[in-house]
């Protein structure tokens, strides 16, 4: 790695984690990685943990190829780089590099749009129109308003995003480890509740036995101290500890020969110390805890040695550190078992949070069950209505078929008429003539009584009625 690349690597704070031995606590599943090609050159840097890791590395590679940018990078202070002064030099790089950066940005925008669409599909929003431009705002490492060309603002955004994200990366790992430890203790306590008194006692005794066994290990040297480095010098390098030379040691363990200890090279120096505490074949040793211990050691050395805070240790920084009292006469190093990852108050809050989550899930389950019962009741009502409707339709069909069938014929006076019509006509005739016959009889009776009425009216003392004044009904 050349000088300019070292500074550029420091600028973006590329975290080079030792992935082959590390046990990942959290994994960003949105990352898209192509299989790495096997080469005979130096080992490929491990993933930074950023979802835009590949885009970041490709931008670095092409900026490094521009001579003007390399010169400016060499003469620019780290603070000026972080404040965006280096980004303004993008206007002076070659046309070929700018064209390639434009292409890289378009590819990155398309990748992010693909991720957005995939997320929408997983959430069941296939039929919903996706506003990619609005959703791209959540990605701060590029200027989404201009998806076609790589500009000064893009480089400035990339610097600031990588700086912020990588500075927070270790903090997030510590938080994840704390939650891991609290959940492990929570599960242990919940398991004890399921046991009877005798089994619980045995389980507690076994737990204490494993704790004591894990704590029974050789003394751990203070990371980055003379004793710790001399042990590496003797056991890993096979050299006489009395001949320890800091400059020679630095050159031996600067594995890529760039004149710096990066974070991966630093963590490799702690392997011997970690092997004193952790063995993957032992029940009492937790490999997740081993990686947390590795992180603690690396952070401690960086805080003591990395004077310009670029997350790289130069030869000069290392030699200065070897002359300090902390290097020659260090304090004892307290391992994780001596430093609980969480406080009692944090554990209490964690338990309350889990209880609240469980209560929310239970309430949600009850609500879903009620919704299910209501839907089932509505379905039963619909089924009953469907049956009633079907029966009504069948009844109407039967009536319709009966009305459509021709009735049997009957003959009256040689004329064919339907039996039903004959009966109806007969009833109609009888109903029509019955009142007429009754009226006729009354009329005849009135005529029979008429002479007597006339004779009675002609009696003495009564007026005579002319014949033409009699009104017959």
PyMOL commands that set and color helices and strands:
alter all, ss='L'
color gray80, all
select helices_A, chain A and resi 3-12+53-64+67-74+78-82+86-92+95-122+132-138+152-193+197-215+226-235+241-243+246-253+263-268+271-277+287-305+315-321+325-328+336-338+344-404+419-457+467-469
alter helices_A, ss='H'
color red, helices_A
select strands_A, chain A and resi 260-261+313-314+409-412+415-418
alter strands_A, ss='S'
color yellow, strands_A
deselect
rebuild
show_as cartoon
